[in-house]
């Protein structure tokens, strides 16, 4: 059987498109992969609210999936009034989508949790839907990251799309983990109005600059598409070629 991690990594090098998995065995293996590596899953619910969680248990025998409660209490309340929920996850820069139903409150390992029926299918998106636009080096597109959170810091952006930014460059003494949500990030547009967005970190790595110093680079995506992002993309698209930068 194909390892789920290899399956998702391979998707980065295949033609654009979606792959549908509806085998119970494959579905459970993909969900167990997300669980074992603690990848965050999220779903938009209610009035533009986000339910963010992690998978706690996948049981092929009983046909149930268990996830943790979200830190957003309002989102938790709304969830139980919904007949179904569409989760997304972004492991190894892949994009997984699966729909679950019948949320039930339960106890798991002595803590409150939510049980769903296992999804009937999982969709793997091979490539991002939107091209990345490079930001010229002589243009100062800055981001005050996590300004609405607890670790506010300044970063520079070197490519951007409607889904997020592949190149968020910041100091090497700041440590971020995949799955971290940077809240209230302020993308500062030269001579224009700032765009405010929540960003989810997809990956991080350290890179060397031409002068031998090191900085961190993070790939991030928008938790929700922020107001004003289309105008920002159009501004750079007029003077820049689209690129498939990693992210």
PyMOL commands that set and color helices and strands:
alter all, ss='L'
color gray80, all
select helices_A, chain A and resi 4-13+24-36+73-79+91-93+229-237
alter helices_A, ss='H'
color red, helices_A
select strands_A, chain A and resi 18-21+40-45+49-59+64-68+84-89+95-108+111-117+122-125+132-134+142-145+153-160+164-171+181-188+195-208+214-222+242-243
alter strands_A, ss='S'
color yellow, strands_A
deselect
rebuild
show_as cartoon
